[in-house]
Amino acid sequence: MKIIVTAGGQGTKLWPYSRNDKPKQFQPIIGDTSSYQQTIETLLTKFAPEDIFISTKHKFIKYVSEQSPQIPLKNYIVEPDTAKDTGPAHGLAFLRLDFLHPDEPFFLIQADCMREPTEAFLKMIEDAGNIVSKEKKLLTGGIKATEPNIGVDYLQLGDHIKNEGKQDLYEVDNFLGRRKTYKETKELVEGFSVVTHSNHYCWFPSLMLEAYRQYRPDWYEALQKMRDSFDKPGEDAAIKEIYETMEKGSTEEVTKHVMEARDSAVILLPFKWTDIGTWGSVYEFSTLEDENFEDGNIITVDTHGSLIKSNYKNKLIAVAGVDDMVVVDTDDALLVIPKNQIEKIKEIQAKIAETQGENNYL
């Protein structure tokens, strides 16, 4: 079993902590270390450093080397800095593993997520490798859908699959995608046996590349051109040139077709999983309803349901008489925004780029 840790995203919704030159996965958003460091430390309790591969952008190599010095440099899968989304980026990682370890399954893990308890997470990885080796089906993760959640993809469950690891494993009857309205999403959740799709892919790299060939032949053709440059002079330049010609898109443009063809299975995640994508998800992961999330030298008076975070331990932040607010203080920027309006961070960033320039504060 080989592990792919993806750590190349930008994390713009966690501004002002997450920045273009140092995104959220390398920042101490929850706790004193980054989610990337926490992920690597967890994996190293079960897997050898030589079995862990890091997929990241060239500009983030310095953070990977600083925060995970145990991982060999030869295990870095470096994508060009051009943003192409997960389809091309993951494709390069699958290609590299197919080149190095074609007969071993991989397990793909996002570095910007929190998982508790870690023991259940590690056991699922081990069981997933055994299941994939036996069944040869694409394996992914899911969470039982109990309420409508717009903006996530849904999978329809089929028959339960018995397995030696005793994971909660099901056939995938269909990839349902996402609905446009709350009403449609509510009807979907209430009318079908569905789960929200939560990635955690496990499969063989050769089979994933075959799926690329079938469903995104343009990506597959570009990846095969990259393979021809592996371990040859000028490899990095050749990969960059080819990568920049690839159309932007997500890995789900490939995997959804595998699921629709009923050639996949889903494990219901046996642990608490949170994609730390917004300040709202940070709050939900860290606190109970109506409590405050306070990180730093914080004093609150008559304040509830708020997130207050500062990276200055010697600077006092006092918040009084407000509810459901997000207050985030860094060395050069202060964010104050209602928790139910955090989507306006995009508008703030656009305004900064317009008035201050893209190289300032972003």
C-alpha positions as CSV (number, residue, x, y, z in Angstrom):
1,M,0.0,0.0,0.0
2,K,1.2,3.5,-1.0
3,I,-0.2,6.7,0.5
4,I,-0.7,9.8,-1.6
5,V,-1.1,13.0,0.5
6,T,-2.4,15.9,-1.5
7,A,-1.2,19.3,-0.4
8,G,-1.3,21.6,-3.4
9,G,-4.6,23.6,-2.8
10,Q,-4.8,27.3,-2.2
11,G,-7.5,27.4,0.6
12,T,-8.7,30.9,-0.2
13,K,-11.8,30.7,2.0
14,L,-9.6,30.6,5.1
15,W,-8.2,34.1,4.5
16,P,-6.4,35.9,6.2
17,Y,-4.5,32.9,7.6
18,S,-4.4,31.1,4.3
19,R,-2.4,33.0,1.7
20,N,-1.2,32.4,-1.9
21,D,2.3,31.8,-0.7
22,K,1.4,29.7,2.3
23,P,-2.1,28.1,2.2
24,K,-4.2,26.6,4.9
25,Q,-2.8,23.1,5.0
26,F,0.6,24.5,6.1
27,Q,-0.9,26.9,8.7
28,P,-1.8,26.2,12.3
29,I,-5.5,26.6,11.9
30,I,-6.6,24.1,14.6
31,G,-4.0,23.5,17.3
32,D,-0.3,24.4,17.3
33,T,0.7,22.5,14.1
34,S,-0.7,22.5,10.6
35,S,-3.3,19.9,9.3
36,Y,-0.5,18.8,7.0
37,Q,1.8,18.1,9.9
38,Q,-0.9,16.4,11.9
39,T,-1.8,14.2,8.9
40,I,1.8,13.1,8.3
41,E,2.4,12.4,12.0
42,T,-0.7,10.2,12.1
43,L,0.4,8.3,9.0
44,L,3.9,7.7,10.3
45,T,2.5,5.8,13.3
46,K,1.5,3.1,10.8
47,F,3.4,3.5,7.6
48,A,7.1,3.8,6.7
49,P,8.2,7.2,5.3
50,E,9.2,5.5,2.0
51,D,5.5,4.5,1.5
52,I,4.2,8.0,1.8
53,F,4.1,10.3,-1.3
54,I,3.4,14.0,-1.2
55,S,1.6,15.6,-4.1
56,T,2.1,19.4,-4.0
57,K,3.0,22.5,-6.1
58,H,6.5,23.5,-6.7
59,K,6.1,26.7,-4.7
60,F,5.1,24.7,-1.6
61,I,8.1,22.3,-1.5
62,K,9.8,24.4,1.2
63,Y,6.9,23.9,3.6
64,V,6.7,20.2,2.9
65,S,10.4,19.8,3.6
66,E,10.2,21.9,6.8
67,Q,7.0,20.2,8.2
68,S,7.7,16.6,7.1
69,P,11.5,16.1,7.0
70,Q,10.9,12.3,7.5
71,I,9.5,11.9,4.0
72,P,12.3,11.2,1.3
73,L,12.7,13.9,-1.3
74,K,12.3,11.2,-4.0
75,N,8.7,10.8,-2.8
76,Y,7.7,14.4,-3.7
77,I,5.3,14.4,-6.7
78,V,5.7,18.1,-7.8
79,E,3.1,19.6,-10.0
80,P,3.7,23.0,-11.7
81,D,2.3,26.1,-10.0
82,T,-0.3,26.7,-12.6
83,A,-3.7,26.0,-11.1
84,K,-5.4,23.2,-13.0
85,D,-7.6,21.6,-10.2
86,T,-7.5,18.0,-9.0
87,G,-8.0,16.2,-12.3
88,P,-4.5,17.0,-13.8
89,A,-2.8,17.2,-10.4
90,H,-4.1,13.8,-9.2
91,G,-3.4,12.4,-12.6
92,L,0.2,13.3,-12.3
93,A,0.4,11.5,-8.9
94,F,-1.3,8.4,-10.3
95,L,1.1,8.4,-13.2
96,R,4.1,8.6,-10.9
97,L,3.0,5.7,-8.7
98,D,2.1,3.6,-11.8
99,F,5.7,4.3,-13.0
100,L,7.3,3.4,-9.6
101,H,4.9,0.8,-8.1
102,P,2.4,-0.4,-10.7
103,D,1.2,-3.5,-8.7
104,E,0.5,-1.8,-5.4
105,P,-2.8,0.0,-4.4
106,F,-2.8,3.6,-3.4
107,F,-4.8,5.5,-0.8
108,L,-5.3,9.2,-1.5
109,I,-5.6,11.6,1.5
110,Q,-6.3,15.3,1.6
111,A,-3.9,17.2,3.9
112,D,-6.4,19.9,4.8
113,C,-8.9,17.7,6.7
114,M,-9.2,16.6,10.3
115,R,-10.0,13.0,11.3
116,E,-10.8,11.6,14.8
117,P,-10.1,9.1,16.2
118,T,-7.0,8.5,14.3
119,E,-7.0,4.8,15.1
120,A,-10.2,4.2,13.2
121,F,-8.7,6.3,10.3
122,L,-5.6,4.1,10.1
123,K,-7.5,0.9,10.3
124,M,-9.8,2.0,7.4
125,I,-6.7,2.6,5.3
126,E,-5.4,-0.9,6.0
127,D,-8.8,-2.5,5.4
128,A,-9.3,-0.5,2.2
129,G,-6.0,-1.8,0.7
130,N,-7.1,-5.4,1.4
131,I,-10.6,-4.8,0.0
132,V,-9.3,-3.2,-3.2
133,S,-6.7,-6.0,-3.7
134,K,-9.5,-8.5,-3.5
135,E,-12.4,-6.7,-5.3
136,K,-10.4,-4.6,-7.8
137,K,-13.1,-1.9,-7.5
138,L,-12.6,1.8,-7.0
139,L,-13.1,2.5,-3.3
140,T,-14.2,5.9,-1.9
141,G,-15.5,7.3,1.4
142,G,-18.9,8.5,2.3
143,I,-20.9,9.9,5.2
144,K,-24.5,9.0,5.8
145,A,-26.7,12.0,4.7
146,T,-29.0,13.0,7.5
147,E,-29.9,16.5,6.4
148,P,-29.6,18.5,3.1
149,N,-26.2,20.0,2.3
150,I,-26.0,22.1,-0.9
151,G,-22.6,22.0,-2.5
152,V,-21.7,18.4,-1.9
153,D,-22.0,15.3,-4.2
154,Y,-24.2,12.4,-3.2
155,L,-23.8,8.7,-3.9
156,Q,-26.7,6.2,-3.9
157,L,-26.0,3.1,-1.9
158,G,-26.5,-0.4,-3.2
159,D,-26.0,-3.8,-1.4
160,H,-24.0,-4.2,1.7
161,I,-20.6,-5.9,1.1
162,K,-19.2,-8.2,3.7
163,N,-15.5,-7.8,4.3
164,E,-12.8,-9.2,6.7
165,G,-12.1,-5.7,8.1
166,K,-15.7,-5.3,9.1
167,Q,-15.9,-1.9,7.5
168,D,-19.4,-0.5,6.7
169,L,-19.0,-1.2,3.0
170,Y,-21.6,-0.8,0.2
171,E,-21.9,-1.1,-3.5
172,V,-22.4,2.3,-5.2
173,D,-25.6,2.2,-7.3
174,N,-25.1,5.6,-8.8
175,F,-23.2,8.9,-8.6
176,L,-26.0,11.4,-8.0
177,G,-23.9,14.6,-8.0
178,R,-25.4,17.6,-6.3
179,R,-28.7,19.5,-6.6
180,K,-29.1,23.2,-7.3
181,T,-31.7,24.0,-4.6
182,Y,-32.3,23.2,-1.0
183,K,-35.7,21.7,-1.9
184,E,-34.2,19.3,-4.5
185,T,-31.4,18.3,-2.1
186,K,-34.0,17.7,0.7
187,E,-36.0,15.4,-1.5
188,L,-32.9,13.6,-2.5
189,V,-31.8,13.0,1.1
190,E,-35.2,11.9,2.2
191,G,-36.1,9.7,-0.8
192,F,-33.0,7.6,-1.3
193,S,-30.4,5.7,0.7
194,V,-27.6,8.2,0.0
195,V,-24.3,9.4,1.4
196,T,-22.3,12.5,0.9
197,H,-19.1,11.8,-1.1
198,S,-16.0,12.4,1.0
199,N,-13.2,11.2,-1.3
200,H,-10.5,9.1,0.4
201,Y,-9.9,7.2,-2.9
202,C,-8.3,3.8,-2.9
203,W,-7.5,1.8,-6.1
204,F,-4.6,0.7,-8.3
205,P,-2.9,3.5,-10.2
206,S,-3.1,1.5,-13.5
207,L,-6.8,1.2,-13.2
208,M,-7.2,4.9,-12.4
209,L,-5.2,5.8,-15.4
210,E,-7.3,3.4,-17.5
211,A,-10.4,5.3,-16.3
212,Y,-8.7,8.6,-17.3
213,R,-8.1,7.0,-20.8
214,Q,-11.7,6.1,-21.1
215,Y,-13.4,9.2,-19.7
216,R,-10.9,12.0,-20.1
217,P,-8.7,10.9,-23.1
218,D,-7.3,14.4,-23.4
219,W,-5.9,14.3,-19.9
220,Y,-4.7,10.7,-20.5
221,E,-2.8,11.7,-23.6
222,A,-1.0,14.5,-21.9
223,L,-0.1,12.3,-18.9
224,Q,1.4,9.7,-21.3
225,K,3.6,12.4,-22.8
226,M,4.8,13.3,-19.3
227,R,5.7,9.6,-18.7
228,D,8.1,9.7,-21.6
229,S,10.1,12.4,-19.8
230,F,10.4,10.6,-16.5
231,D,14.0,10.1,-15.2
232,K,15.4,12.0,-18.2
233,P,17.2,15.3,-18.5
234,G,14.8,18.2,-18.6
235,E,12.0,16.3,-16.9
236,D,10.7,19.2,-14.9
237,A,10.6,21.6,-17.9
238,A,8.8,18.9,-20.1
239,I,6.2,18.2,-17.4
240,K,5.5,21.9,-16.9
241,E,5.1,22.5,-20.7
242,I,2.7,19.6,-21.1
243,Y,0.8,20.3,-17.8
244,E,0.0,23.9,-18.8
245,T,-1.8,22.6,-21.9
246,M,-4.2,20.5,-19.8
247,E,-7.8,21.6,-19.4
248,K,-8.8,22.5,-15.8
249,G,-11.1,20.1,-14.0
250,S,-11.7,17.8,-11.0
251,T,-10.9,14.1,-10.5
252,E,-14.7,13.5,-10.2
253,E,-15.0,14.1,-13.9
254,V,-13.4,10.6,-14.2
255,T,-14.5,8.8,-11.0
256,K,-18.2,9.7,-11.3
257,H,-18.3,7.6,-14.5
258,V,-16.7,4.7,-12.7
259,M,-19.4,5.0,-10.1
260,E,-22.2,5.3,-12.6
261,A,-20.8,2.1,-14.2
262,R,-21.3,0.4,-10.8
263,D,-17.6,-0.5,-10.7
264,S,-17.0,1.0,-7.2
265,A,-17.8,0.7,-3.5
266,V,-18.1,3.2,-0.7
267,I,-16.9,2.9,3.0
268,L,-18.9,4.8,5.5
269,L,-16.2,6.7,7.3
270,P,-15.7,5.2,10.8
271,F,-14.3,8.5,12.2
272,K,-15.3,12.2,12.4
273,W,-14.1,13.8,9.3
274,T,-14.1,17.6,8.6
275,D,-12.9,19.3,5.5
276,I,-11.3,22.5,7.0
277,G,-12.4,24.6,4.1
278,T,-14.0,27.6,5.8
279,W,-14.0,29.4,9.2
280,G,-17.4,27.9,9.6
281,S,-16.1,24.3,9.4
282,V,-13.3,25.2,11.8
283,Y,-15.9,26.4,14.3
284,E,-18.1,23.3,13.8
285,F,-15.2,20.9,14.2
286,S,-13.9,22.6,17.3
287,T,-16.9,23.6,19.4
288,L,-20.4,22.8,20.5
289,E,-23.3,25.0,19.5
290,D,-23.4,28.5,21.1
291,E,-19.8,28.1,22.5
292,N,-16.9,30.2,21.4
293,F,-13.8,29.0,19.6
294,E,-11.0,31.0,21.1
295,D,-7.4,30.7,20.1
296,G,-4.9,33.3,21.3
297,N,-5.0,35.8,24.2
298,I,-8.7,36.2,24.0
299,I,-11.3,37.8,26.4
300,T,-15.0,37.6,25.6
301,V,-17.9,39.2,27.4
302,D,-21.5,38.3,26.6
303,T,-20.4,36.7,23.3
304,H,-21.7,33.4,22.0
305,G,-21.2,31.1,19.0
306,S,-18.2,33.1,17.7
307,L,-14.8,32.2,16.4
308,I,-11.9,34.5,17.6
309,K,-8.4,33.6,16.6
310,S,-5.1,35.5,16.8
311,N,-1.5,34.4,16.1
312,Y,-0.2,37.0,18.6
313,K,0.0,35.4,22.1
314,N,1.1,38.8,23.6
315,K,-1.7,40.8,22.0
316,L,-5.0,40.9,23.8
317,I,-8.2,40.5,21.7
318,A,-11.4,41.6,23.5
319,V,-14.8,40.9,22.1
320,A,-18.0,41.9,23.8
321,G,-21.7,41.8,23.1
322,V,-21.7,40.0,19.8
323,D,-23.0,36.6,18.6
324,D,-22.1,34.3,15.7
325,M,-19.1,36.4,14.6
326,V,-15.7,35.5,13.1
327,V,-12.8,37.6,14.2
328,V,-9.4,36.5,12.8
329,D,-6.2,38.6,13.5
330,T,-2.9,38.2,11.7
331,D,0.3,40.3,11.5
332,D,-1.0,42.3,8.5
333,A,-4.8,41.8,8.3
334,L,-7.9,41.7,10.6
335,L,-11.1,40.0,9.5
336,V,-14.4,40.7,11.2
337,I,-17.4,39.1,9.6
338,P,-20.7,37.5,10.6
339,K,-20.4,33.7,10.7
340,N,-23.4,33.3,8.3
341,Q,-21.8,35.6,5.7
342,I,-18.3,34.1,5.4
343,E,-18.9,33.6,1.7
344,K,-18.3,37.4,1.4
345,I,-14.6,36.6,2.0
346,K,-14.4,36.1,-1.8
347,E,-15.7,39.7,-2.3
348,I,-13.2,41.0,0.2
349,Q,-10.4,39.3,-1.7
350,A,-11.6,40.7,-5.0
351,K,-11.7,44.1,-3.5
352,I,-8.2,43.7,-2.1
353,A,-6.9,42.6,-5.5
354,E,-8.6,45.6,-7.1
355,T,-7.4,48.3,-4.7
356,Q,-4.2,46.9,-3.2
357,G,-2.9,44.6,-5.9
358,E,-2.8,40.8,-6.0
359,N,0.6,40.6,-4.3
360,N,-0.6,42.4,-1.2
361,Y,-2.5,40.8,1.7
362,L,-3.5,37.8,-0.4
